Amino acid sequence: MSKEEVFNKIADLVADQFDVDRAKITGNLNFKKDLDADSIDFVEFVLDLEDTFNAEISDEDAEKLNTIDEAVDFVMNNQK
């Protein structure tokens, strides 16, 4: 899967979960600062990421995911 495809899937997840206009989602969008995601929102997002990309994301790794680009990079580096 290409980086662009991964970005688009993650952007779609973010748009759905956080009720954000898909066109406004960029790579540097920050989950906590820009989306005001609380811990429950973020855990749900991480679970959706795991389901979408058939990946396991440890709590330590999840804590490092602050932006869309970081989530994309994680998925790209951990694809099965």
Buried (B, 14 or more C-beta within 10 A) or exposed (E): EEEEEBBBBBBEBBBEBBEBEEEEBEBEBEBEEBBEBEEEBBEBBBEBBBEBBEBEBEEEBBEEBBBBBBBBBBBBEEEE
